[in-house]
Amino acid sequence: MLMLSLRSAVLSFCLVAFSPAALNPASAQVIDYDRLDQRLTRLAAEDEIVGLAVAVIENGEIRFARGYGVTTHGGTPVSDTTVFRWASLSKGVAASEVTKLAEQGKLSLADPVAKFGTSLRLPGGAERMATLEDVLSHQLSIVSNAFDTRLEDGRDPAEIRRSLGNLKAICPVGECHTYQNVAFDTLSEVIESVTHTSYADAVRKALFEPLGMVSASIGRVGLQASESWAEPHVKRGRTAGLPERKVVNDDYYRVPAAGGVNGSIRDLALYARAQMGLEPDVLSEFALAQMQTPRVYTRREQSGITRRYKGHMKDARYALGWRVYKYGETGTRVVGHRGAVEGYRSLILFDPEKDTGVVALWNSSSRLPVGVEFEVMDMAYNLPPQDWMELDTDRAGGGK
């Protein structure tokens, strides 16, 4: 009886003091959410921004999730449940499903692509040697973004993948990083072959539903059927004027593993928590280690960060559907990705050891919101604030 009473007392205490800050004073909140809200409010007032949603996970908890701006000019306000396209953040979803299937023994990352009878063909028949790991890390020997223009012209993805075999190899398979979309989407064929269901159903059952991602979906229909969804907008060149509303196209929806996911900022925050290891029943330590272990240095990515963001992240590498960096002067490991399709952009960046990170979605082609990842993570690491969103910077010479 005494043991039961003691246990009940302990459980009651845990329920009262549930937050990580209460359990561990060292994990107390360090991100200034008032300052962040003020900065994002100013950002949303920029002409090139239409709608924007941002969420922050700190010490494992979603402590900030807000929308700014509107779904379209004259439209309704963006909220934390407004659905956007995730663009290339979709690649991490595909990687999550593949690594889960590997953990279940239904496939191996070392399996050659040809084993699954997909439409992918590579120069010299290299699909017989290229592994699923090579696909996930973009090490397929062909030029970056191979035949994306054909996809944008409406060609069938399977037909395009077969034609990749006619290209000239620029390196041996597994020896250089060249970012892909059409080729990467052969993973949707692999997943359908193994699960005997559609790609959309496979990821819904394995990831979206268990994580409570209630508005996440695959495909254009899922986006436009949402109660609140952000329409795409594009600003051409550096001329004055508001971004122009565009019609949602199916181009990258037809390669769902590479760019087919939709979801709200709440969905993306829940997904980010899982990638931090906070939902082990859905994404185990094994799966996360497989996905987040770097495979190849990405010189082009590092060059872009160095040029625009003063090299604030270093040692840019690609893992499986994820990018891995060393952050700031401390060299702390962070994991993330960014995405862009016509009229939408997205980002995710997190420190899996601190269980802290930031996610953002917006429905324009502006690059300014990319700075939010640096402003939030600088707060998390107690670094001096910098104007990464360029709100106090004269951009007249360099454009917005």
C-alpha positions as CSV (number, residue, x, y, z in Angstrom):
1,M,0.0,0.0,0.0
2,L,2.8,2.4,0.9
3,M,4.6,1.6,-2.4
4,L,1.3,2.3,-4.3
5,S,0.8,5.6,-2.5
6,L,4.4,6.7,-3.2
7,R,4.0,5.8,-6.9
8,S,0.7,7.8,-7.1
9,A,2.4,10.8,-5.5
10,V,5.3,10.6,-8.0
11,L,2.8,10.4,-10.9
12,S,0.8,13.3,-9.6
13,F,3.9,15.4,-9.3
14,C,4.9,14.6,-12.9
15,L,1.5,15.6,-14.2
16,V,1.7,18.9,-12.4
17,A,5.3,19.6,-13.4
18,F,5.0,18.2,-16.9
19,S,7.0,20.8,-18.9
20,P,10.6,20.2,-19.7
21,A,11.5,23.5,-18.0
22,A,9.9,22.4,-14.8
23,L,11.6,19.0,-14.9
24,N,15.0,20.5,-15.8
25,P,15.8,24.1,-15.1
26,A,18.6,24.0,-17.6
27,S,16.0,23.5,-20.4
28,A,14.2,26.8,-19.6
29,Q,12.9,28.9,-22.5
30,V,15.6,30.9,-24.2
31,I,13.9,32.0,-27.4
32,D,12.4,35.5,-27.3
33,Y,9.0,34.8,-28.8
34,D,7.8,38.5,-28.5
35,R,10.8,39.6,-30.5
36,L,10.2,36.8,-33.0
37,D,6.6,37.8,-33.4
38,Q,7.5,41.4,-33.9
39,R,10.1,40.5,-36.6
40,L,7.7,38.2,-38.4
41,T,5.0,40.8,-38.3
42,R,7.4,43.2,-40.0
43,L,8.4,40.5,-42.5
44,A,4.8,39.8,-43.5
45,A,4.3,43.5,-44.2
46,E,7.0,43.3,-47.0
47,D,5.4,43.6,-50.5
48,E,7.0,40.4,-51.7
49,I,5.4,38.4,-48.9
50,V,1.8,37.2,-49.3
51,G,1.3,34.6,-46.5
52,L,3.7,33.0,-44.0
53,A,3.5,30.5,-41.2
54,V,6.2,29.8,-38.6
55,A,6.5,27.3,-35.8
56,V,9.2,26.8,-33.2
57,I,9.9,23.6,-31.2
58,E,11.9,24.3,-28.0
59,N,13.0,21.6,-25.7
60,G,10.7,19.2,-27.4
61,E,7.6,21.4,-27.1
62,I,5.8,23.3,-29.8
63,R,5.9,26.7,-28.2
64,F,5.1,29.0,-31.1
65,A,2.9,28.4,-34.2
66,R,1.5,31.4,-36.0
67,G,0.3,32.6,-39.3
68,Y,0.9,36.0,-40.9
69,G,-0.5,37.6,-44.0
70,V,-3.1,36.1,-46.2
71,T,-3.8,33.0,-48.3
72,T,-4.0,35.3,-51.4
73,H,-4.5,39.0,-52.2
74,G,-7.8,39.9,-50.6
75,G,-8.1,36.4,-49.1
76,T,-8.4,35.1,-45.6
77,P,-5.7,35.4,-42.9
78,V,-3.1,32.6,-42.7
79,S,-3.4,30.6,-39.5
80,D,-1.4,27.8,-37.9
81,T,-3.8,25.3,-39.7
82,T,-3.5,26.8,-43.2
83,V,-2.1,24.3,-45.7
84,F,0.9,25.0,-47.9
85,R,3.0,22.9,-50.2
86,W,6.1,21.5,-48.6
87,A,8.0,21.2,-51.9
88,S,11.4,19.4,-51.3
89,L,10.7,18.9,-47.6
90,S,8.8,15.9,-49.1
91,K,12.2,14.2,-49.6
92,G,12.5,13.6,-45.9
93,V,9.1,12.0,-45.8
94,A,10.1,9.5,-48.5
95,A,13.4,8.9,-46.6
96,S,11.4,8.3,-43.4
97,E,9.2,5.7,-45.1
98,V,12.1,3.9,-46.7
99,T,14.1,3.7,-43.5
100,K,11.0,2.4,-41.6
101,L,10.6,-0.3,-44.3
102,A,14.3,-1.2,-43.9
103,E,13.9,-1.5,-40.1
104,Q,10.9,-3.9,-40.7
105,G,13.1,-6.0,-42.9
106,K,11.0,-5.4,-46.0
107,L,14.0,-3.9,-47.9
108,S,17.6,-2.9,-47.4
109,L,19.2,0.5,-48.1
110,A,21.9,-1.6,-49.9
111,D,19.4,-3.1,-52.3
112,P,20.0,-2.1,-55.9
113,V,17.2,0.0,-57.5
114,A,16.8,-2.6,-60.3
115,K,15.6,-5.2,-57.7
116,F,12.3,-3.4,-57.5
117,G,11.5,-3.1,-61.2
118,T,11.3,0.7,-61.2
119,S,11.4,2.9,-64.3
120,L,14.8,4.4,-63.4
121,R,17.5,3.9,-65.9
122,L,21.1,5.2,-65.5
123,P,24.0,5.5,-67.9
124,G,25.7,2.2,-68.6
125,G,22.9,0.2,-66.8
126,A,24.1,1.6,-63.4
127,E,20.6,1.1,-62.0
128,R,21.8,-2.5,-61.4
129,M,24.5,-1.1,-59.0
130,A,22.9,2.1,-57.6
131,T,21.4,1.4,-54.2
132,L,18.5,2.9,-52.4
133,E,21.0,4.7,-50.3
134,D,22.5,6.2,-53.5
135,V,19.1,7.5,-54.5
136,L,18.3,9.0,-51.1
137,S,21.6,10.8,-51.0
138,H,21.5,12.0,-54.6
139,Q,24.6,10.1,-55.8
140,L,23.3,8.7,-59.1
141,S,26.1,9.9,-61.4
142,I,23.9,12.2,-63.5
143,V,23.8,16.0,-63.8
144,S,21.9,17.8,-61.1
145,N,18.1,18.2,-61.6
146,A,18.3,16.0,-64.6
147,F,15.3,16.5,-67.0
148,D,13.3,18.6,-64.5
149,T,12.3,20.8,-67.5
150,R,10.7,17.8,-69.2
151,L,8.7,17.2,-66.0
152,E,7.6,20.9,-66.1
153,D,6.6,20.4,-69.8
154,G,4.1,17.8,-68.7
155,R,6.0,14.6,-69.7
156,D,5.3,11.4,-67.8
157,P,7.8,10.9,-64.9
158,A,8.3,7.2,-65.6
159,E,9.1,8.0,-69.3
160,I,11.6,10.6,-68.1
161,R,13.3,8.2,-65.7
162,R,13.8,5.7,-68.5
163,S,15.4,8.4,-70.7
164,L,18.0,9.2,-67.9
165,G,19.9,6.2,-69.1
166,N,20.8,8.1,-72.3
167,L,22.8,10.7,-70.3
168,K,26.5,10.7,-69.9
169,A,27.7,9.8,-66.4
170,I,29.6,12.6,-64.7
171,C,31.1,10.4,-62.0
172,P,30.8,6.8,-60.8
173,V,27.6,6.0,-58.9
174,G,28.0,6.8,-55.2
175,E,31.0,9.2,-55.7
176,C,29.4,12.6,-56.2
177,H,26.3,14.5,-55.1
178,T,24.0,15.8,-57.8
179,Y,20.6,16.8,-56.6
180,Q,17.6,15.1,-58.3
181,N,13.8,15.3,-58.4
182,V,12.6,12.9,-61.2
183,A,15.3,10.3,-60.4
184,F,14.7,10.6,-56.6
185,D,11.0,9.9,-57.1
186,T,11.8,6.3,-58.2
187,L,11.5,5.8,-54.4
188,S,7.7,6.2,-54.7
189,E,7.8,3.2,-57.1
190,V,9.9,1.3,-54.6
191,I,7.5,2.0,-51.7
192,E,4.5,1.1,-53.8
193,S,6.2,-2.2,-54.8
194,V,7.0,-3.1,-51.2
195,T,3.8,-2.0,-49.5
196,H,1.4,-3.0,-52.3
197,T,-0.5,0.3,-51.8
198,S,-0.3,3.8,-53.3
199,Y,2.5,6.1,-52.1
200,A,0.0,8.5,-50.6
201,D,-1.7,5.7,-48.6
202,A,1.7,4.3,-47.5
203,V,3.0,7.6,-46.0
204,R,-0.4,8.5,-44.6
205,K,-0.6,5.2,-42.6
206,A,3.0,5.1,-41.6
207,L,3.6,8.8,-40.7
208,F,0.8,11.3,-41.1
209,E,-1.8,9.5,-39.0
210,P,0.4,8.2,-36.2
211,L,1.9,11.7,-35.7
212,G,-1.5,13.5,-35.7
213,M,-0.7,15.4,-38.9
214,V,-4.4,15.9,-39.6
215,S,-4.2,18.2,-42.6
216,A,-1.2,16.6,-44.3
217,S,-1.7,15.0,-47.7
218,I,-0.1,14.1,-51.0
219,G,-1.2,15.8,-54.3
220,R,-3.0,18.8,-55.6
221,V,-6.5,17.6,-54.6
222,G,-5.4,17.3,-51.0
223,L,-4.1,20.9,-51.0
224,Q,-7.2,22.4,-52.6
225,A,-9.6,20.3,-50.5
226,S,-8.2,21.8,-47.3
227,E,-10.5,24.2,-45.3
228,S,-7.8,26.9,-45.5
229,W,-5.0,26.7,-48.1
230,A,-2.5,29.2,-49.3
231,E,-2.5,29.9,-53.1
232,P,0.9,30.3,-54.9
233,H,2.3,33.6,-55.9
234,V,5.4,34.6,-57.9
235,K,7.1,37.9,-58.4
236,R,8.9,38.1,-61.7
237,G,12.3,39.8,-61.6
238,R,13.0,42.8,-59.3
239,T,10.3,45.1,-60.6
240,A,7.9,46.9,-58.2
241,G,4.5,45.4,-57.5
242,L,2.9,42.6,-55.6
243,P,3.6,39.0,-56.4
244,E,1.2,37.6,-59.0
245,R,-1.2,34.8,-58.1
246,K,-0.6,31.6,-60.0
247,V,-2.6,28.5,-60.8
248,V,-1.5,25.4,-58.8
249,N,0.1,23.0,-61.3
250,D,0.7,19.3,-61.1
251,D,4.4,19.3,-62.2
252,Y,6.1,18.3,-59.0
253,Y,3.0,16.6,-57.6
254,R,3.7,14.0,-60.2
255,V,7.0,13.1,-58.4
256,P,5.4,12.8,-54.9
257,A,8.5,11.4,-53.1
258,A,10.4,14.5,-54.3
259,G,7.8,17.2,-53.9
260,G,4.3,16.0,-53.3
261,V,3.5,16.7,-49.6
262,N,1.1,19.4,-48.3
263,G,0.5,20.3,-44.7
264,S,0.0,23.1,-42.2
265,I,2.7,24.6,-40.0
266,R,1.3,22.5,-37.1
267,D,1.7,19.4,-39.2
268,L,5.3,20.4,-40.0
269,A,6.1,21.1,-36.4
270,L,4.8,17.6,-35.4
271,Y,6.9,16.1,-38.1
272,A,9.9,18.0,-36.9
273,R,9.5,16.7,-33.4
274,A,9.5,13.1,-34.7
275,Q,12.7,13.8,-36.6
276,M,14.2,14.9,-33.3
277,G,13.5,11.5,-31.9
278,L,10.5,12.5,-29.8
279,E,8.1,10.0,-31.4
280,P,10.1,6.7,-31.2
281,D,7.1,4.5,-31.8
282,V,6.9,6.2,-35.3
283,L,10.5,7.0,-36.1
284,S,13.0,4.9,-34.1
285,E,16.5,5.8,-33.1
286,F,17.7,3.3,-35.8
287,A,15.6,5.0,-38.5
288,L,16.8,8.5,-37.5
289,A,20.4,7.4,-37.4
290,Q,20.1,6.1,-40.9
291,M,18.5,9.2,-42.2
292,Q,20.6,11.8,-40.5
293,T,24.1,10.4,-40.9
294,P,25.9,12.4,-43.6
295,R,27.0,10.6,-46.8
296,V,28.5,13.3,-49.0
297,Y,29.8,16.8,-48.9
298,T,27.7,19.3,-50.9
299,R,30.0,22.0,-52.2
300,R,27.3,23.9,-54.1
301,E,25.1,24.2,-51.0
302,Q,28.0,25.4,-48.9
303,S,28.9,28.0,-51.5
304,G,25.4,29.4,-51.4
305,I,25.3,29.7,-47.6
306,T,28.8,31.3,-47.5
307,R,27.8,33.8,-50.2
308,R,24.4,34.9,-48.8
309,Y,24.6,34.0,-45.1
310,K,28.3,34.7,-44.3
311,G,29.0,31.0,-43.9
312,H,26.9,30.8,-40.7
313,M,26.5,27.1,-41.3
314,K,29.5,25.1,-42.4
315,D,30.4,21.6,-43.6
316,A,27.2,21.2,-45.6
317,R,26.6,17.5,-46.2
318,Y,23.7,15.4,-47.5
319,A,22.4,12.4,-45.6
320,L,19.3,10.5,-46.7
321,G,16.6,13.1,-47.7
322,W,18.2,15.5,-45.2
323,R,21.0,18.1,-45.1
324,V,23.4,18.2,-42.2
325,Y,25.5,21.2,-41.1
326,K,27.7,22.5,-38.4
327,Y,26.1,25.7,-36.9
328,G,27.9,28.9,-36.1
329,E,31.2,29.1,-34.3
330,T,30.3,26.2,-32.0
331,G,30.1,23.7,-34.8
332,T,26.9,22.1,-33.3
333,R,25.3,19.6,-35.6
334,V,22.0,20.7,-37.1
335,V,19.7,18.9,-39.6
336,G,17.4,20.5,-42.1
337,H,16.2,21.0,-45.6
338,R,14.6,23.8,-47.7
339,G,12.2,23.5,-50.6
340,A,10.8,25.5,-53.5
341,V,8.2,24.9,-56.2
342,E,6.4,27.6,-58.2
343,G,4.8,30.0,-55.7
344,Y,5.8,28.2,-52.5
345,R,8.9,27.9,-50.3
346,S,9.6,26.0,-47.1
347,L,12.3,25.2,-44.6
348,I,13.0,23.1,-41.5
349,L,16.1,23.3,-39.3
350,F,16.7,21.6,-35.9
351,D,19.2,20.5,-33.4
352,P,18.3,16.9,-32.5
353,E,20.3,17.0,-29.3
354,K,18.6,20.1,-27.9
355,D,15.2,19.0,-29.3
356,T,14.9,22.6,-30.7
357,G,14.2,23.9,-34.1
358,V,12.2,26.0,-36.5
359,V,9.9,25.4,-39.5
360,A,8.4,27.8,-42.0
361,L,6.1,27.8,-45.0
362,W,5.2,30.7,-47.3
363,N,3.3,31.2,-50.6
364,S,5.6,33.4,-52.6
365,S,9.0,33.1,-54.1
366,S,10.7,35.5,-51.7
367,R,14.0,34.5,-50.1
368,L,13.6,36.7,-47.1
369,P,11.9,34.2,-44.8
370,V,14.9,31.9,-45.1
371,G,16.6,34.2,-42.6
372,V,14.1,33.1,-39.9
373,E,15.9,29.8,-39.4
374,F,19.1,31.7,-38.5
375,E,17.3,34.2,-36.2
376,V,15.6,31.4,-34.2
377,M,18.6,29.2,-34.0
378,D,20.8,32.1,-32.9
379,M,18.4,32.7,-30.1
380,A,18.5,29.0,-29.2
381,Y,22.3,29.2,-28.9
382,N,22.4,32.6,-27.2
383,L,24.3,34.1,-30.1
384,P,24.1,37.9,-30.8
385,P,21.1,38.8,-32.9
386,Q,21.7,39.6,-36.6
387,D,19.3,40.9,-39.2
388,W,19.1,37.6,-41.2
389,M,15.7,38.5,-42.6
390,E,17.2,41.7,-43.9
391,L,14.4,43.9,-42.4
392,D,16.9,46.6,-41.4
393,T,19.2,46.1,-44.4
394,D,19.3,48.3,-47.5
395,R,18.4,45.8,-50.2
396,A,18.2,48.4,-53.0
397,G,21.5,47.2,-54.6
398,G,20.9,43.5,-54.3
399,G,17.2,43.1,-54.7
400,K,14.9,41.3,-52.3
